[in-house]
Amino acid sequence: MATTAKGMDINGAFERFAGQFRNLNPNDPASWPIVPKVALCALVTVAIVVALWFVWLTGSAEELAAEQKKEEGLRADFQKKLAQAVNLDALRKQREQVQQYVTQLEKQLPSKSEMDALLSDINQAGLGRSLTFDHFRPGQVSVKEYYAELPISIRVTGRFHDIGSFASDVAHLSRIVTLNNLEISTRSDSLVMDTTAKTFRYLDPDEVAAQRKATGGKKK
């Protein structure tokens, strides 16, 4: 009898509990019994927590991906700098060699005041080979960013070997001189060579400043 009474109490409590969820007005939660109210609050709380959890996970995943990409970049940069550090001595030696080579080339470029002497050397190279100059006309100076180029129109008359020796002498001058657009023709028992000799000189500081200013103005 006691067991039956106890079962009836449990069934009754369950009925009372379930009864609180019957005939609920969804438009007026404030009128609900306490148990449905608590259940609704718990459900809303769980929903909010789950939503916030997914939002946080999404943001964390994006942040993680960004950090992983950043890490890859840092690793690549580290490996590059490590390779440079390992080869630092070799790179310094190469830099010194390049600087020495540039210095040697600069020494082969006459200054503005030395151009007349260089023109005289070219002329003397022809006269020294018994060549006759039909004309020797320096042209218009073309100013580049770091140097100036001077073309010289030359026509000489002489024997074949003398013209060849003259070309060799010009090539071996202490300053850089090139012979361009060579044309050789015959004249009785002699040869005539027409060519444009080009020589170069470095710009003095004022010319370099003016050229950089002009170049910068054009870029703008």
C-alpha positions, 0 to 999 in steps of 0.5 A: 500500500505504501509503495502504491501511494509513493508511485501515485505521488511521483505520478502526480508530481510528474502530471503537475510538472507536465501540466505547467507546459500545457496551454501556454500562450506563446505571445505572453510568456510573462503569464507562464508558470515558473517552470516554463519560464525557467526552461525558456530562460535556460534555452535562450541562454544556451542559444546565446552561448552557442551563437557566441561560441560559433562567432568566437570560433569563426573569428579565432579561425580567421585570426589563426589563418592570418597568423599562420600566413604571417608566420610563413612570411617571417620564416621566408624572410628569416631564411633569406636573411640567414642566407645573406648572413652566411654569405656576408663575407662573399657579398662584401668581397663582390661589392669591393670588386664591383667598386674597384671595377667602377673606379677603373672605368671612371679613371678611363673617362676624362673630365671636362677639362681633359677633353681637348687633350683627348681629342689631340691624342686621337689626332696625333694617333692618326698623324703618327701613322702618316694618315691624312685627315680630310676632316675631324669634326667633334659633334654635339655633346649628348649628356646622360645621367652620369656621363657625357658622350661626344661623337667625332666625325673622322675621315682619314686617307692612307694605306691599309696597314696604317689605317688598321694601326690607327684603329688599334692605337685608338682602341689602346688609348688610356681613355675610352674611345670607340669607332662606330659606323666604319666605312672604307673606300678606295681612292687611287692607291690609298684607302679612305676610312669614314667613321664616327669616334665616340668618347665619353667623359664623366660629369662634374658635380654641378652637371650631375646635379643639373642632370638629376634635376632635369630628369626629376622634372621630366618624371613629374 
